[in-house]
Amino acid sequence: MTTEIILRDPRTGRSDGTVPVTSPQDLRMMATRLRSAQPAWEALGVDGRAAVLRRWKEACSERRDEITTALAADTGRWRESVQEFDAFVGTIERWSSLAPKLLNEPRRFTSTLGFIDIDKNLRPYTLAGIISPWNFPLVLSTIDMLPAVMAGTAVLLKPSEVTPRFAVALRDSLAGVPELESVFSIAIGEGTVGAQMIELVDLVCFTGSVPTGRQVGAMAAAQFIPAFLELGGKDPAIVLNGADVDHATTALLWGATSNAGQACQSIERIYVETSIHDEFVDLLAKKAARIGLCFPTYDTPGLGPIIAERQVPIIEAHLADALAKGAVVRAGSSAVEHHGGGSWVRVTVLSNVDHTMAIMREETFGPFLPVMAVADADEAVRLANDSSFGLSAAVFAATTEEAEAIARRLEAGAVSVNDSTLTALVWEGEKHSFKSSGLGGSRMGPASLFRFLRSQAILVKTTTAVRDPWWYPAELFEGL
Ligand code: NAD
């Protein structure tokens, strides 16, 4: 069994340290300790919990440099690490102000019968297990953790073994916030640690690939606990006649290549109506050529490296398959580039692609914009829906009304109209992942909080003067 993780610098490919792996015994002790602390955390009430979280926000802000530096060392990119940190701190603030409003709302009412009051009591799950991926390590480790602890649930987090440095820095930030430290622990390790964790918790939130998500779902079913699965995608964009090509190319360029395309909600395939196809590809390629690589230094503007070494052969295989089947590189890389020991891919625009190619059907997780010409909106919708994934999508058309009508026909949990990846900007849009892209309630919007709460109906008869309609006849008991 692995006892330490060897750290790898994605910019240089070099090993630059180790982090100890949490042993099975320590994991069990963590779970026991979290369980015993949870009742006091629940009893603190939502206002008390919000006050503790605000103190944690201060503690994290004081350690901004340390956490951001660790995150950048994990991922090889700086600008996105700063954005991630700011988004994380913003999310603490949002839940600290929103959860009290949601949970302090009156939930007692009189039933239609008139003589029974119903008090909807919300009881948190005791212990949630959270398993997260490497592409946005901090945001995706805390996106479920924050509503969970606000609901009163204790949390055991297992971040990706690819990016464990930030987790050590985050753990250090808890030192000055003992109430939170008692109900939030971080375990370090590979998938085996995640699998052990599932046996110790009452609910699991998993963000990662479809194959692992299926395994996690099966393990949760065997444990008879709820699983919230947020998995991969192959998000389509549709651009129809009359769309603003300049606007669409700029929006899609960002939507497909931010974080070097290592985002679940990345646009990974584009369908453009034939009459504007050539103009669209030409402009997209010209814009793509303006974006470089964030190499050799962090402050060189451009795309960061491929974070996880294991993603490189997948990207290489998709690109080679596309080129062998006739795809044309209009801008960017015809192969993964190796600089300074890291692996890098330029913003890459491909034309002449079709659905026989893996790059149009499987998740690539790189900065690719494969563009396919389509005869009309119906063909675009058919091809966009011809996928086992259903995470998100984007539509551009001559009018917003036309684009919205197309959006409603797409098999995807979130569809951006007149833009792409709007899910990253607006938190309020509740959504489900369609098809293999996930399972379980929405992690966006207020519904996110209620995933960690069970409704308990306290049914109070407010008068004894009324007989229940199904009781034994009163005459039966006469004379007693
Ligand atoms: P992954 O499935 O390889 O690993 C995710 C996590 O699961 C890691 O922490 C890993 O250690 C753990 N794990 C592995 N095997 C396990 C097992 N048997 N039991 C329990 N845990 C186990 O995914 P990844 O490569 O880290 O992340 C990339 C994937 O995540 C992509 O498919 C991407 O689309 C997806 N993703 C989805 C979302 C979303 O919100 N839908 C967000 C980001 C990333």
Boltz pocket constraint, residues with backbone or C-beta under 6 A from the ligand:
constraints:
  - pocket:
      binder: B
      contacts: [[A, 131], [A, 132], [A, 133], [A, 134], [A, 135], [A, 140], [A, 158], [A, 159], [A, 160], [A, 161], [A, 189], [A, 190], [A, 191], [A, 192], [A, 193], [A, 194], [A, 195], [A, 207], [A, 208], [A, 209], [A, 210], [A, 211], [A, 212], [A, 213], [A, 215], [A, 216], [A, 230], [A, 231], [A, 232], [A, 233], [A, 263], [A, 264], [A, 308], [A, 363], [A, 391], [A, 437], [A, 438]]
      max_distance: 6.0
